[in-house]
């Protein structure tokens, strides 16, 4: 059902590169996967939530 793991990795990489100009750390990837699992939605459906979380992060605020 839905996208495969490779597609999910590409989605996360794209979000992180676009917003924070870096790839996600392994612990960030796992945290996001846990959030997607707990929401009951596929990662692709939680992409907007993830993007807003990154935009509101201190890392984004201090770099951009």
N, C-alpha and C positions, 0 to 999 in steps of 0.2 A: 504494500500500500504506500502510495506517495513516493517521495524522492528517496533515493538510496543514500548511504552514508557519504559517498563521494560528493554528491550534490549538496548535502548538508554542510560538509567541510568547505566547499566552494562558497556557499552562501555566507557562512561565518567569516571566512577569509575576506570576502568582498566587503562585508559590513565593517569589519575592523580596519581594513586598508583604506576604505573611503572615509571613515570617520576619525580614526586614531592614527592612520598612516603606519600601521604595524599589524602583524598577524596576532591572533589571540594566543595567549599562553595556554598550555594544556589544562591548567586548573580553571581557567576562564571558560574554555570549551566545555569542560565537564559541568561547571556551574550552569551554563546556558542549556545544556542538554537536560539537566535536572529540572530546570525551570519549565522547559518545553514538556517534559514528561508529567510534571505536576499540574500543568495547565490542561492536559488532556488533548492538546493540539499538536500538529506536526510543527517542526521547527520553522518551516516556511510560513506558517500562519502566525508565528510569534515574532517574525522579523521586525515588524514595526515597534514592538515593545523593546526588543533588543537595541534597535537603533536609537530610540529615545533614551534608554538607559546609558548608552555610550555617549550621546550628546550631552547628557546631564552629569556625566562623570567629571571628577576633578581633573583627571588627566586631559580631557578635551578642553575644559575651561581654561587651564593654564597653558596649553599648547596652541590654542587657536584663538 
